[in-house]
C-alpha cells in the first residue's frame, strides 16, 4: 500500500497558503486535491476528521459538558470556597489537588482522553462540580466512537500507524519531529503541529510572527515530503482558521442586569466565543434571554441554526441556550484565557471566512478542486486514500 502522512497544522487559516509565505505548500496545492474547509462547530473537532462525525453524532463538542452527577470534580462541593481568595496561592494549590483527584477518577473510569488533559481551566471553584469532560476516550482506541474511526480502519487493514502530537504529545515542532523520526517507517503517520495556533492567539493572524511561523512549518513539510519513497499520500489540513479579535464582551458586566443567582436559578459556562446557559426555572430563562438579546456583539443560536450546525443534542449537556459571539468578538474574561488579552481566536460560525481552513491532499499528482466542504468530508477523503483504489 501507499505510505500515508496525515498532517494537521493547528490554526492553518486558508490564506496562509500563498506563494509568499508557504511556497512549498502553495505549489503542492497546484497538483493535489484541495478544498476550503468549514470548521465543525465544536472546540473538540477530532471526531469530525477522524471519524466523519458531527457533534450531535459523537456527543463531543466543547471540552466541558454539564454533568453534575458524573463530574470528576464533585469533591469540590465540600470545599470552603468562601475562604479561598481568587488568584491566591491557596487557590492554585486547591486547583492542582482537584486536577490530580479528577485525573485519578477519570483513570479509574477508563476515560483515557480526559485523564490526559484533566484540568480545572479557570472555571470558578463553586461551578466546577457541575461539569465533566465530553471527550472521554482516545479516538485512536478501538471502537471509541459510534462509528469506525480512522484508526479502526487501520487496524482492520493491519496497517501500522504513528500518532505524534496533541493530546498524546505536548510540545514544539521539534519534539513532534523527533517522535516522527524515531518511528518514521510506520505506514500511516498522523502528525499534529500546534505552533501556528499558539502564535495566532498571541499575535493575531495578520502578524509578522504568524508569517514567520508558517514559513518555518512550510520548510518542515518540504523536508518531510522529500524524504518519502514513491508512491505515497501526503495530506495536509487545518482544524480551523484564525480571526483577528476586534472587541471584547464582558460577561459579568452584562450579567449584572439579570439579578438572578447562579446555581439556584441558572448555570453558565464561558467559552471564548460563546456563553452556554442552563435554566433551572422559567423566570431565569426569560430574564437572561431578554437581557442578552440586547447585546450587540452576538445572538442566541436559533433552532434552525442548531440544525444546520449539527448540534441538536438529545439532552442539555451543552446548554439549554447558547449565546454566540459575532466574528472578531470574544468574551473576556472566560474560563480558558481568563483576563489575558487575546489577539486571534477561532470557534465562530461558518459565515466567518477567517475561521475557515483548507485541505491539500497529494496522491501522486492528481489534481481536483473540491470547493467549499464541511470538515467531516476530510474523513471521507482519507477513507478513499486507504481504500483499494487509493492504496
Secondary structure, DSSP 4 states (H G I P E B T S, - for coil): --EEEEEEETT--GGG-STTT-HHHHHHHTTSEEEEEEPPSSS--HHHHHH---HHHHT--SSEEE-TTT-TTGGGGGS-GGGS-TTSHHHHHHHHHHHHHHHHHHHHTT-TTTTTS---TT--HHHHTTEEES--S-TTSTT-SSS--HHHHHHHTT--EEEESTTT--S-HHHHHHHHHHTTT-SEEEEEE-HHHHHHHHH-TTSHHHHHHHHHHHHHHHHHHHTPPSSEEEEEE-S---EE--EEE-HHHHHTTT---BTTTEEEEE-SSEEEEEESSHHHHHHHHHHHTT-TTEEEPPHHHHHHHT---SSSTT-SEEEEEPTTEEESSBTTTBT---SEE----TT-GGG-EEEEEESSS--EEEEEEETHHHHHHHHHHHSTTT-
